[in-house]
């Protein structure tokens, strides 16, 4: 017994594929992009911790701290930052009896594929297409 197809169902699979394939691709690219952003944020956070660990040691200089942060960023696969993007603040008041050192890093991050979509959600400077600024900061008590 042969079943006959109804003529109106001939292109249904093609239409379903045309709708679902772009959605699946967008979700896949989004997973990769936000995974890359999260990895970058983790490297920034760890770099600021490494800088703070060195900054709290007596006798360390700001140049040594910036070099440690830069080396960590480079090892993490991120580009080298200028000194104005790495702030070293010593003698930050923590309590009435203790001070600490604060390391702040500002990093320009750009999405590879989803940059136009991210600009709609989190615009920084839509005219120039400037990258989004990721930041990390760590405060540790001075020894």
Long-range contacts (C-beta under 8 A, 24 or more apart in sequence): 29-113, 29-114, 30-114, 33-111, 33-112, 33-113, 33-114, 36-111, 36-112, 37-109, 37-111, 37-134, 40-78, 40-107, 40-109, 40-134, 41-134, 41-136, 43-72, 43-73, 43-76, 43-77, 43-78, 44-73, 44-78, 44-105, 44-107, 44-134, 44-135, 44-136, 45-136, 45-138, 46-72, 46-76, 47-72, 47-73, 47-76, 47-105, 47-136, 48-103, 48-104, 48-105, 48-136, 48-137, 48-138, 49-103, 49-138, 51-86, 51-88, 51-103, 51-105, 51-138, 52-101, 52-102, 52-103, 52-138, 52-139, 52-140, 53-140, 55-88, 55-90, 55-101, 55-103, 55-140, 56-100, 56-101, 56-140, 56-141, 56-142, 56-143, 57-143, 58-142, 58-143, 62-88, 65-103, 69-103, 69-105, 73-105, 73-107, 78-107, 81-105, 81-106, 81-107, 90-142, 91-142, 92-139, 94-139, 94-141, 98-141, 98-142, 99-141, 99-142, 100-139, 100-140, 100-141, 100-142, 101-139, 101-140, 101-142, 102-137, 102-138, 102-139, 103-137, 103-138, 104-135, 104-136, 104-137, 105-135, 105-136, 105-137, 106-133, 106-134, 106-135, 107-133, 107-134, 107-135, 107-136, 108-132, 108-133, 108-134, 109-133, 109-134
